[in-house]
Amino acid sequence: MTSINYDKMSFMDRLKEVGMRPDHDFGLSWIKREGQGRVFYMALGHDERIYAETAMMEHLLAGMQYVLGDLKADDSPSKKKTTH
């Protein structure tokens, strides 16, 4: 999973957030099983220049391969550790 570290966001960026998650876990890219299928989600890509980056294209390709069943990955649900 790719995510945003909320604690490192600037105050102004935090003000832009809608629907604040209490666990501050903002997933930007993830995989999961859905019934008999697979899901790949990626919220990166608001600027087409990122698709010129090799690492981004490799990430996107891996996600598509996972959905097709060509790439094995641990898609078991994880439990996020919480600290109080």
Secondary structure as GFF3:
##gff-version 3
##sequence-region A 1 84
A	DSSP	beta_strand	2	5	.	.	.	ID=ss1
A	DSSP	three_ten_helix	6	8	.	.	.	ID=ss2
A	DSSP	alpha_helix	11	16	.	.	.	ID=ss3
A	DSSP	beta_strand	25	34	.	.	.	ID=ss4
A	DSSP	beta_strand	37	42	.	.	.	ID=ss5
A	DSSP	three_ten_helix	48	52	.	.	.	ID=ss6
A	DSSP	alpha_helix	54	68	.	.	.	ID=ss7
###
